[in-house]
Amino acid sequence: QVMINVKISPKAKETWKNDSEITGLISQREKDLNLEGRILVRESGTEPLIRVMLEGKNFEQINNYAIEISEIIKQKVGIDKEKMESEM
């Protein structure tokens, strides 16, 4: 099992679910895992963050997928993105 927490902008709550790049990557990785694991991506109920959790038999594979999904979330709605936009 691998879990990564991604800090997001409070304004990004719920909006990330409508981003086709994020949801498309999650769907693709679910297909890639087939029946060898599962992916759960959800918002925290109490904090502005998204939890990316993967379970599977091949640790290297699920770890790579978790990092990949976390990175796309950071790029699209992460707290660092908001800071960069405010500095421009």
N, C-alpha and C positions, 0 to 999 in steps of 0.2 A: 504494500500500500504506500502511496505517495500523496502528500497533501501540500499544496502551496497556497498561501494567502496573498492576494494582490490588493494593495490599497487603491481605492478608486476615489474619484471626486464625488462628494455627496450629491452633486447634480447628475451624476451618471447612473444613479440607482435606477434599476429597471430598464434604462435605455440601451444597455449593452446587449440585451436579449434581441433587439431589433437590428443589430449589426450583422450583415450577411457574412462578413469575413470571419467573425468570431464563431457564429453558429455553424457556418460551413465547415470550418476547421474541426470543431467538436464532432460534427456528424461524420466527417471523413475519418477521424481517428477512431470513432466508435465502430465504423465498418472495418477499419484495419485490424482492430482487436478481435473482431468477429465474436466468438463465444469464449475467448481466452481472457476476458477482463471486462471492466466497466468503467464508465466515466461519469462523475457527478460534478456539475458546476453550479454553484448557487451563491446567492448573496447572504452575508451574515445578517441576522435579524437585528443586531445591536450595534454593529460597527460599519463604517463605509469601506467594506472590503468584499471581495469575491473569493470564495474558497474553491480551489480546483483540486479534486480528489480522483485518483485513479487507482484501481485495483487490478491485479493480474498476476500471471505466473512468471512473466519475463520482466524482472525489475528494470533492466536497462531500457527496455522498450517503453514501459509505462513512465519511467522517470523522464525520458526524452520527450514523450508526448505531453507530460505535465508541464515541463519547461516551455515547450512550444506554445501550448495553449495560454499559459500565464503571460508569455511575452507579447502575444497578439492582444491580450486584454490590456496589458500595460500600455502598449502603443496607442490603442484606441481610446481608452477611458481611464487610464491610470493617473494617479496623483501627480506623477512627474510630467505628464502631458499638459496638465492644467498649469503647472508652474512655468513650463516653457512658453505657453501661449501668453501668460500674463507678463512675461519678461520682454515680449516682442513689441 
